[in-house]
Amino acid sequence: MSRAKSVAPNKATAEQAVLFDQLRHIAKGLGDTFAPFCEVVLHDLTDPRNAIVAIHNNLSGRKVGQPATELGLARIADPEYAQVIANYANSFADGRQAKSTSIGIKGADGAYVAALCLNVDLTLFQGLQSAIGQFVSVDAKDSPREQLNPVGADAIRAHIDQFAARRATTPRALNTEDRRSLLRELRDAGCMQVRRSSDIIAAHLGVSRATVYADAR
C-alpha cells in the first residue's frame, strides 16, 4: 500500500510537467500573435504564492514568481468556478483600461492547476475608435440628398456578396459555373432590370461586361 502511495504523486507531477510545458508554448504563441497590445500570463495554481510562471508582452509590470490573483485563488478554492471568463473589464496599475479573459486549466482529478490570462490594453483602440467615429460622422443638417450609385446597385452588390459567402469565397474568386449560377439568381430576383446592372455586376466581380453577357446566356 505504501508503494502505491509513493507512485501516484510522481505520476501526477510528471503529468503536470508535461501540461505546463505545453501551456508555456501556447502562452508564447498567443503573446507573439497579439503583440504588443495583449499581455499573456501563465499562472501555476498549484503554487499560489509563486503563481506567475510566464508573462509575455508585459503591460502590467508584474514579474515571474509573483502570487496568484483573486481570480486564481477563487479557482483554487472552488473546482466548480467558471473555467472561462471572457472579455471582462479590468485595469492596469496605472489606470489604463483593459479587457481580460481568464481560462482555467484543470488536471485529471478535476482541480484547477493553471490559468491562462489575456489582458488587452484598450488605450490605443479607444483612441482609434474616437478618431474613426469622428471620421465617419456626417453633417446631415441642411445637406443635399444625393445617391452616388444607381438605385438598386447596393442590393445587387449585397446579393453577390451573399452568394459568394455561401460558397466560402469572394465575388472576384467565383469561377465560371458559379458566375452563371449567380446571374441566374440575379435575373430571377429582378436585379437585371436595374439600369446599368451589367456594369455594376462586372465591377463587383472584377470581370468585363462582355464576360457578364456571356455568363448570362
C-alpha positions, 0 to 999 in steps of 0.5 A: 500500500505504501508503494502505491502511495509513493507512485501516484504523486510522481505520476501526477507531477510528471503529468503536470510537467508535461501540461505546463510545458505545453501551456508555456508554448501556447502562452508564447504563441498567443503573446507573439500573435497579439503583440504588443497590445495583449499581455499573456500570463501563465499562472501555476495554481498549484503554487499560489504564492509563486503563481506567475510562471510566464508573462509575455508582452508585459503591460502590467509590470508584474514579474515571474514568481509573483502570487496568484490573483483573486481570480486564481485563488477563487479557482483554487478554492472552488473546482466548480468556478467558471473555467472561462471568463471572457472579455471582462473589464479590468485595469492596469496599475496605472489606470489604463483600461483593459479587457481580460479573459481568464481560462482555467486549466484543470488536471485529471482529478478535476482541480484547477492547476493553471490559468491562462490570462489575456489582458488587452490594453484598450488605450490605443483602440479607444483612441482609434475608435474616437478618431474613426467615429469622428471620421465617419460622422456626417453633417446631415443638417441642411445637406443635399440628398444625393445617391452616388450609385444607381438605385438598386446597385447596393442590393445587387452588390449585397446579393453577390456578396451573399452568394459568394459567402455561401460558397466560402469565397469572394465575388472576384474568386467565383469561377465560371459555373458559379458566375452563371449560377449567380446571374441566374439568381440575379435575373430571377430576383429582378436585379437585371432590370436595374439600369446599368446592372451589367456594369455594376455586376462586372465591377463587383466581380472584377470581370468585363461586361462582355464576360457578364453577357456571356455568363448570362446566356 
